């Protein structure tokens, strides 16, 4: 297989984004750039220079419509745990099946299911009470740790204690799996069900709950997302939540438009990407 260069990787992901946006625009589905992609759009008008991925979020009702009406395509493929019982995440991705993504942290048997992709996160409801919301995000963080025990490979963590706990958790899960008591799908579905605990339609506050990364900092007032604004990303206009300043300030700090120190300017990804066949 031929390794994909960083420039090729970004081009592939950008084409996936355009495909997603076309589906959304043709079907009146709301989407927003999110996370580092939204930060890159406002700070760099494109990719963060040391980053190499694209993230999109959709209100849960729009997300459910998107995965229902996703069209057939020669190589663009929707992936999630509902379509693939071995898929290791509680959100969806749109993948370019001409490629392979080798994720070092995943179990070997899961690595073949990944391709270069764009992540699509549902925006779900949150409790209005801040204390209840903090408790909820702790439950999400715990559920994600359990899910990661089922999907991650043995390996090192930042500290000795964390390494011991991580590998002990993985070993415990593998024993339960061998006994037929637990499956990867069990934990991924559990994570997805927990993410949908508070209905989006009746919630005052919302945020991404299908992954535990920013926690309570994801929490925003639902009404503040609309109307969508347009922001430039790699020379094209895409949708941004109207509350982008609050959103980015909560995730990255009030000085998010300033570059971080040099030692923090690196990607957090641990994957290698390849063409399945040589591209002309």
N, C-alpha and C positions, 0 to 999 in steps of 0.2 A: 504493500500500500504506500501511496505517496503522501507525505506529511503536508498538511495545509498550512500555509504561511499565515502570519497574523493579518496581513492585508486581505488575503483570500477569505479568512475566517470572518472578518468584519463585513466583507462584501456579501458572503452567503447569509449571514445573520440579517443584514440590511434587506436583502431580497425576501427573507422570511417575514420580516416585519411588514414590508409592503404588501405581501400576500395576505397577512392577517388583517391589515387595515382595509384592503379591498373587500374582504369578506364582511368586515364590520360596516363599512360604508354602504355596501349593497344590501345589507339586511337591517339597517338602522340599529346597530349594536354599539353601545357606548364602550369606549376603551380609553385608557390613559397610559402614557409612558410612566414608569415608576422607578423607585430606587436609584441606583447609580446611573441608569439610562436618563432619567429625568434630570438628575444633577448634571450629567454631562451635557445635556441639551442646553441648560441655562448657563452653565459655567464655560463650556467649550464649544457650544453649538454642534456637538457630535459626541463621539466616544470620549470618555476620560482617557487621556493618553496612555495610561498603563493598564487599562481595562479592556476586556474583549468579549463582553456579552451584552444582551439586550433583554430587558424585562418590561412586561406589559401587565396592567391590572384592569379588571372589569368588575362592575357591580355583579353580585351573585346571579341575579336574574338574567343579565346579559351574558355572563359566563356560561350559564346552563344552555341558553339559546345557541351560543357559539358552538359548543361541543355537539349540539344536536344537529345543526345544519351544516357543519363543516363539509365542504365539497370534496369529491374525489379529485385527485391530482396525480400526475405522473410520478412525482417524487416528494411533494409536500404531504406530510402525514401528521395527523393529530395523535398524540400519545397521552394516556393517563391510566390510572389503576383500574378504571372501569372497562377499558379496552384490552388491557394487558395485565393479567393477574400477578405478573412478576415486576410490574413497573414500580420503582422504589420511592415515589413521591406522591403527596396528597394534592398536587395541583397539576395542571396540564402543560404540555410543551407542543410546539409545532416543529417538526424535525425535517431536515433535508436528508432523505434516505440514501442519497448518493454518497453519504459520508458516514464515518464511524468516529464516535468520541470515546476515548479510553479514559475512564475516571479512576485514578489510582486508589482512591479511598473506598471504592465499592467492592463487594464480593465478586470473585471472578465470574460466577454464573450470571451476574446482572450486567456485566460490562457490555455484552453484545447487543443489549436492547437500546443503547444510546447512540444518538447522532448529533451533529451540530444542530442547535435548536435555539428557539426563543421561548423563554418561560412566560406562562400566562397564569397570573394569580387572581383568584376571586377575591373581591372585597366583601366581607361579611359583617353582620351586625355585631355590636358590642354592648355590654351593659352600660346604662347611663351612670350608675354609681361608680365612682373612681376606685373605691376599695374593692368592690366586686369585680371590676375590670382587671385590677392588678392580680387578684386571686385567679381569675380566668386565664390570664396569660401565663401564670405559673403552671397551671394544668396543661396548657399547650406546650410549654417548654418540657415538661415531664413526658408528655405523649411523644414529642419529637425524639427525646433521648431513647425511649423504648423503641421507636421506629428505626432509629439509627443503629441500635443493637442488632436489629434483624437484617439490615441492609449493608452495613459497613464491614470492611475487612479488619482483621487484627492489625494493630499498628501503634505508633507512638502518639501521644498527646502532648500539649505544652509543658506539663509537669509530670513528675514521677507518680504522684498520687492520681492525677487525671488519667495517666496511662494505665495504671492498675485497675481503676474503676471502669474505664472504657472496655478493656479486654475481659474483665470479669463479667460485665454486662453482655458482651458478645458471646462469651462462652456459655453463659446461662441460657441465652436465647437458643444457641445451637443445640443444647441438650434438649430443650423443650421441642424444638423442631424435629429432632431425631425421634422423639417419643410420639410425634404426631399431635402434640398439644397446641402448637402455635405455628402460624405461617406468616410470611412477609405481608401477604394481603390483609391479614387480620389487623396488623398494626397500622398499615397505611389507611385502611378503611376507618379504623378507630380515630386516626388523626383527622381524616376528612369529616367524619360525623361530628367530632368535637368542634371543628372549625365552623360548622353550620348550626351550632346550638342556638344562637340568637338570630332570628329571622331578619334579613336585610330590610325588608319592606316596612317593618314597624320600628326599626331602630333609629334612635337619634344620633348615635355615634357608630362609626364603622371603621374597619381597617382590615389589613391582610392578616388572616389567622391560620392559613393552611401551612405556614412555616413559622418557626420561632426564631426570628433573627433580630428584629428590632423591638419586639415585645410591645409594651405599653406606649412606646413612642409612635406606633402606627395609628394611634387613636385620633380621629378627627371627626368633626361634625359633618354628617352626611350631606346636609344642605349646602355646605361650603364647597363641595366638589364641582358643582354646576354653577353657571354654564361652562362647558369646556373651553379652554383657551388654546391657541395655536403656538407652538414653539418649534424652532428650527433644530433639526437633528440631521447632520450629514447632508445639508443642502436641501432638505425637504421639510414640509410642515406636518406636525403630528399633534395629537391631542394631549393637553396637559390639564390637570385639575385646576380649577380656579384658585384653590387654596394652596398652590404650589409652594409659596413662601413659608407658610406654617408647616406644611408637610416636610419640606427639605430642612427647615430649621430644627424640627423635632428629631429627624433622623441623623443629621450631620452637624448640627450646631448652628447658631445664628450667623457665624462667619463662613457659611458653606461656600460662598463665592471665592474665598481665599484658598489657595493651594495648600495642602497639608505639608508637613515637613518631608524632606527627601526620603527619610527612612520609612515613611509610610506610603510612598508612591510605588506600590507594587500590587500585582493581581493576587487575589486570594484563591484562585482556581488551581486545581491540581490535575487537569486533564490534558491529554494530547489528542489532536484531531487529524483525521486522515481521509483521503479519497478512497472509496472502495475500489475504483478502477482509475487508471490514469486519465486525467482530463485533457482534452485537446485545447 
